[in-house]
Amino acid sequence: MEILDLRHFSSADLRPLLEEEAALWSVYSPGLQRIDEMVLRYLDSKILPGYAAVNRGRVLGYAFFVYEPARA
């Protein structure tokens, strides 16, 4: 398992994981089967700071952060 900078990945790399995550969340919140397109755009722009857990070339998890002074 490797932990790599999220900015090394594109939306195509994380889309399968995001789709799986959306399907799992829909169990708790019906109708939540959409993928956050803003996250995908930030991934493709290489401006989303964070990390991805990768095993044998497959992204298994991710974490990102956004700092906004006006919000906690």
DSSP file (Angstrom, degrees, kcal/mol; ACC not computed):
  #  RESIDUE AA STRUCTURE BP1 BP2  ACC     N-H-->O    O-->H-N    N-H-->O    O-->H-N    TCO  KAPPA ALPHA  PHI   PSI    X-CA   Y-CA   Z-CA
    1    1 A M              0   0    0      0, 0.0     2,-0.4     0, 0.0    54,-0.2   0.000 360.0 360.0 360.0 134.9    0.0    0.0    0.0
    2    2 A E  E     -A   54   0A   0     52,-2.8    52,-2.9     2,-0.0     2,-0.6  -0.928 360.0-145.9-120.5 147.6    1.2    3.5   -0.9
    3    3 A I  E     +A   53   0A   0     -2,-0.4     2,-0.3    50,-0.2    50,-0.2  -0.968  31.2 178.6-110.9 116.0    0.0    6.9    0.2
    4    4 A L  E     -A   52   0A   0     48,-2.7    48,-2.7    -2,-0.6     2,-0.1  -0.831  37.5 -88.7-121.7 155.2    0.4    9.3   -2.7
    5    5 A D  E >   -A   51   0A   0     -2,-0.3     3,-1.9    46,-0.2    46,-0.3  -0.398  33.8-135.0 -59.4 130.3   -0.4   13.0   -3.2
    6    6 A L  G >  S+     0   0    0     44,-2.3     3,-1.9     1,-0.3    45,-0.2   0.751  99.2  73.2 -61.8 -25.4   -3.9   13.3   -4.6
    7    7 A R  G 3  S+     0   0    0     43,-0.4    -1,-0.3     1,-0.3    -2,-0.1   0.528  82.8  70.1 -71.6  -3.5   -2.7   15.7   -7.2
    8    8 A H  G <  S+     0   0    0     -3,-1.9    -1,-0.3     2,-0.1     2,-0.3   0.518  94.0  72.7 -83.5  -5.8   -1.1   12.8   -9.1
    9    9 A F    <   -     0   0    0     -3,-1.9     2,-0.2    -4,-0.1    37,-0.2  -0.732  66.6-146.9-115.1 157.1   -4.5   11.5  -10.0
   10   10 A S    >>  -     0   0    0     -2,-0.3     4,-1.3    35,-0.1     3,-0.6  -0.615  38.5 -97.6-110.8 174.3   -7.3   12.5  -12.4
   11   11 A S  H 3> S+     0   0    0     29,-0.3     4,-2.1     1,-0.2     3,-0.1   0.850 123.3  60.1 -61.2 -33.4  -11.0   12.2  -12.1
   12   12 A A  H 34 S+     0   0    0      1,-0.2    -1,-0.2     2,-0.2    28,-0.0   0.848 102.4  53.0 -63.4 -33.4  -10.8    9.0  -14.2
   13   13 A D  H <4 S+     0   0    0     -3,-0.6    46,-0.3     1,-0.2     4,-0.3   0.854 119.8  31.5 -69.6 -35.3   -8.6    7.5  -11.6
   14   14 A L  H  X S+     0   0    0     -4,-1.3     4,-2.6    -3,-0.1     3,-0.3   0.587  93.1  91.2-101.1 -11.8  -11.0    8.2   -8.7
   15   15 A R  H  X S+     0   0    0     -4,-2.1     4,-2.7     1,-0.2     5,-0.2   0.893  86.1  51.6 -55.2 -45.4  -14.4    8.0  -10.5
   16   16 A P  H  > S+     0   0    0      0, 0.0     4,-2.1     0, 0.0    -1,-0.2   0.914 113.2  45.8 -59.0 -40.7  -14.9    4.2   -9.8
   17   17 A L  H  > S+     0   0    0     -4,-0.3     4,-2.4    -3,-0.3    -2,-0.2   0.904 113.0  49.6 -67.3 -41.5  -14.2    4.8   -6.1
   18   18 A L  H  X S+     0   0    0     -4,-2.6     4,-2.4     2,-0.2    -1,-0.2   0.874 110.2  51.0 -65.5 -37.4  -16.5    7.8   -6.0
   19   19 A E  H  X S+     0   0    0     -4,-2.7     4,-2.1    -5,-0.2    -1,-0.2   0.914 111.4  47.7 -65.1 -42.5  -19.3    5.9   -7.7
   20   20 A E  H  X S+     0   0    0     -4,-2.1     4,-2.0    -5,-0.2    -2,-0.2   0.907 112.3  49.9 -63.5 -42.1  -19.0    3.1   -5.2
   21   21 A E  H  X S+     0   0    0     -4,-2.4     4,-2.4     2,-0.2    -2,-0.2   0.906 109.3  51.0 -63.6 -42.9  -19.0    5.6   -2.3
   22   22 A A  H  X S+     0   0    0     -4,-2.4     4,-1.6     1,-0.2    -1,-0.2   0.893 109.4  51.2 -62.7 -40.0  -22.1    7.3   -3.7
   23   23 A A  H  X S+     0   0    0     -4,-2.1     4,-0.5     2,-0.2    -1,-0.2   0.900 111.0  48.2 -64.9 -40.4  -23.9    3.9   -3.9
   24   24 A L  H >X S+     0   0    0     -4,-2.0     3,-1.0     1,-0.2     4,-0.5   0.908 111.4  49.4 -66.4 -41.7  -23.0    3.1   -0.3
   25   25 A W  H >X S+     0   0    0     -4,-2.4     4,-2.1     1,-0.2     3,-1.0   0.797  97.5  69.7 -67.9 -27.3  -24.2    6.5    0.9
   26   26 A S  H 3< S+     0   0    0     -4,-1.6    -1,-0.2     1,-0.3    -2,-0.2   0.749  88.5  65.1 -65.0 -21.6  -27.5    6.1   -0.9
   27   27 A V  H << S+     0   0    0     -3,-1.0    -1,-0.3    -4,-0.5    -2,-0.2   0.883 111.8  34.6 -63.6 -37.9  -28.4    3.4    1.6
   28   28 A Y  H << S+     0   0    0     -3,-1.0    -2,-0.2    -4,-0.5    -1,-0.2   0.746 133.6  26.9 -88.5 -26.6  -28.4    6.0    4.3
   29   29 A S  S >< S-     0   0    0     -4,-2.1     3,-1.5     3,-0.0    -1,-0.3  -0.740  83.6-142.9-139.9  87.8  -29.7    8.9    2.2
   30   30 A P  T 3  S+     0   0    0      0, 0.0    -3,-0.1     0, 0.0    -4,-0.1  -0.177  86.9  31.2 -52.6 139.1  -31.9    7.8   -0.8
   31   31 A G  T 3  S+     0   0    0     -5,-0.1     3,-0.2     1,-0.0    -5,-0.1   0.447  84.9 111.4  91.4   1.5  -31.3    9.9   -3.8
   32   32 A L    <   +     0   0    0     -3,-1.5    -6,-0.2     1,-0.2    -7,-0.1  -0.082  34.3 118.1 -97.1  34.7  -27.7   10.6   -3.0
   33   33 A Q        +     0   0    0     -7,-0.1     2,-0.3    -8,-0.1    -1,-0.2   0.187  45.0 109.0 -89.0  19.4  -26.3    8.6   -5.9
   34   34 A R        -     0   0    0     -3,-0.2     2,-0.4   -12,-0.1     0, 0.0  -0.662  66.7-127.7 -94.0 153.1  -24.7   11.5   -7.6
   35   35 A I        -     0   0    0     -2,-0.3     2,-1.1     1,-0.0     3,-0.1  -0.796  31.2-107.8 -95.2 139.6  -20.9   12.0   -7.7
   36   36 A D     >  -     0   0    0     -2,-0.4     4,-1.5     1,-0.2     3,-0.4  -0.541  32.5-169.3 -70.8 100.7  -19.6   15.4   -6.6
   37   37 A E  H  > S+     0   0    0     -2,-1.1     4,-2.4     1,-0.2    -1,-0.2   0.782  82.4  62.7 -64.8 -27.5  -18.6   16.9   -9.9
   38   38 A M  H  > S+     0   0    0      2,-0.2     4,-2.5     1,-0.2    -1,-0.2   0.918 102.3  49.9 -64.2 -41.9  -16.8   19.7   -8.1
   39   39 A V  H  > S+     0   0    0     -3,-0.4     4,-2.3     1,-0.2    -2,-0.2   0.915 110.6  50.3 -61.2 -42.7  -14.4   17.2   -6.6
   40   40 A L  H  X S+     0   0    0     -4,-1.5     4,-2.2     2,-0.2   -29,-0.3   0.896 110.1  49.6 -63.9 -40.1  -13.8   15.7  -10.0
   41   41 A R  H  X S+     0   0    0     -4,-2.4     4,-1.7     2,-0.2    -1,-0.2   0.912 110.8  49.7 -64.8 -41.8  -13.1   19.1  -11.5
   42   42 A Y  H  X>S+     0   0    0     -4,-2.5     5,-1.8     2,-0.2     6,-0.7   0.886 109.0  53.1 -64.5 -37.8  -10.7   20.0   -8.7
   43   43 A L  H ><5S+     0   0    0     -4,-2.3     3,-1.1     1,-0.2    -2,-0.2   0.940 110.3  46.4 -60.6 -46.9   -8.9   16.6   -9.3
   44   44 A D  H 3<5S+     0   0    0     -4,-2.2    -1,-0.2     1,-0.3    -2,-0.2   0.787 110.1  53.8 -68.2 -26.5   -8.5   17.4  -13.0
   45   45 A S  H 3<5S-     0   0    0     -4,-1.7    -1,-0.3    -5,-0.2    -2,-0.2   0.571 105.4-131.8 -81.6  -9.0   -7.2   20.9  -12.2
   46   46 A K  T <<5S+     0   0    0     -3,-1.1    -3,-0.2    -4,-0.6    -2,-0.1   0.841  77.2 111.5  61.9  35.1   -4.6   19.4   -9.9
   47   47 A I      < +     0   0    0     -5,-1.8    -4,-0.2     2,-0.1    -5,-0.1   0.317  39.7 103.2-118.5   6.2   -5.6   21.9   -7.2
   48   48 A L        -     0   0    0     -6,-0.7     2,-0.2    -5,-0.1    18,-0.1  -0.800  62.6-147.5 -95.4 106.7   -7.1   19.5   -4.6
   49   49 A P        +     0   0    0      0, 0.0    16,-2.0     0, 0.0     2,-0.3  -0.517  49.7  84.4 -75.1 137.5   -4.7   18.9   -1.7
   50   50 A G  E     - B   0  64A   0     14,-0.2   -44,-2.3    -2,-0.2   -43,-0.4  -0.987  64.7 -86.4 164.8-163.2   -4.9   15.5   -0.2
   51   51 A Y  E     -AB   5  63A   0     12,-2.6    12,-2.3    -2,-0.3     2,-0.4  -0.954  18.2-150.9-139.7 154.4   -3.8   11.9   -0.4
   52   52 A A  E     -AB   4  62A   0    -48,-2.7   -48,-2.7    -2,-0.3     2,-0.6  -0.986  15.1-137.5-126.7 138.5   -4.8    8.7   -2.0
   53   53 A A  E     -AB   3  61A   0      8,-2.4     7,-3.1    -2,-0.4     8,-1.2  -0.862  29.6-172.8 -93.5 122.7   -4.2    5.1   -0.7
   54   54 A V  E     -AB   2  59A   0    -52,-2.9   -52,-2.8    -2,-0.6     2,-0.4  -0.956  14.4-178.9-124.5 133.3   -3.1    3.0   -3.7
   55   55 A N  E >  S- B   0  58A   0      3,-2.5     3,-1.8    -2,-0.4    -2,-0.0  -0.976  76.1 -17.9-133.7 120.4   -2.6   -0.8   -3.8
   56   56 A R  T 3  S-     0   0    0     -2,-0.4     3,-0.1     1,-0.3    -1,-0.1   0.865 128.6 -51.0  53.2  40.9   -1.4   -2.5   -7.0
   57   57 A G  T 3  S+     0   0    0      1,-0.2     2,-0.5     0, 0.0    -1,-0.3   0.422 115.0 113.9  83.3  -1.8   -2.4    0.5   -9.1
   58   58 A R  E <   -B   55   0A   0     -3,-1.8    -3,-2.5     2,-0.0     2,-0.6  -0.894  66.6-129.4-108.6 130.6   -5.9    0.7   -7.7
   59   59 A V  E     +B   54   0A   0     -2,-0.5    -5,-0.2   -46,-0.3     3,-0.1  -0.662  29.8 173.6 -76.9 119.4   -7.1    3.7   -5.6
   60   60 A L  E     -     0   0A   0     -7,-3.1     2,-0.3    -2,-0.6    -6,-0.2   0.645  61.3  -6.0-101.6 -19.9   -8.7    2.3   -2.5
   61   61 A G  E     -B   53   0A   0     -8,-1.2    -8,-2.4     2,-0.0     2,-0.3  -0.981  57.5-164.2-166.4 166.9   -9.3    5.4   -0.5
   62   62 A Y  E     -B   52   0A   0     -2,-0.3     2,-0.3   -10,-0.3   -10,-0.2  -0.983   4.9-166.3-155.7 160.7   -8.7    9.2   -0.5
   63   63 A A  E     +B   51   0A   0    -12,-2.3   -12,-2.6    -2,-0.3     2,-0.3  -0.973  12.9 175.8-148.7 140.6   -8.7   12.2    1.8
   64   64 A F  E     -B   50   0A   0     -2,-0.3     2,-0.3   -14,-0.2   -14,-0.2  -0.934  11.7-153.2-140.9 166.8   -8.6   15.8    0.9
   65   65 A F        -     0   0    0    -16,-2.0     2,-0.4    -2,-0.3    -2,-0.0  -0.992   3.8-163.8-143.2 149.1   -8.9   19.2    2.7
   66   66 A V        -     0   0    0     -2,-0.3     2,-0.6   -18,-0.1   -18,-0.0  -0.996  12.7-150.0-134.0 126.3  -10.0   22.6    1.8
   67   67 A Y        +     0   0    0     -2,-0.4     5,-0.1     3,-0.0     3,-0.1  -0.868  19.5 171.0-101.3 123.1   -9.0   25.6    3.9
   68   68 A E    >   -     0   0    0     -2,-0.6     3,-2.1     3,-0.3    -2,-0.1  -0.966  25.8-149.6-130.0 115.0  -11.5   28.5    3.9
   69   69 A P  T 3  S+     0   0    0      0, 0.0    -1,-0.1     0, 0.0    -2,-0.0   0.794  96.3  55.2 -55.7 -31.2  -10.7   31.3    6.5
   70   70 A A  T 3  S+     0   0    0     -3,-0.1     2,-0.3     2,-0.0    -3,-0.0   0.563 108.7  54.0 -81.3  -6.8  -14.4   32.2    6.9
   71   71 A R    <         0   0    0     -3,-2.1    -3,-0.3     1,-0.1     0, 0.0  -0.887 360.0 360.0-127.5 156.6  -15.4   28.6    7.7
   72   72 A A              0   0    0     -2,-0.3    -1,-0.1    -5,-0.1    -2,-0.0   0.428 360.0 360.0 -95.4 360.0  -14.4   26.0   10.3
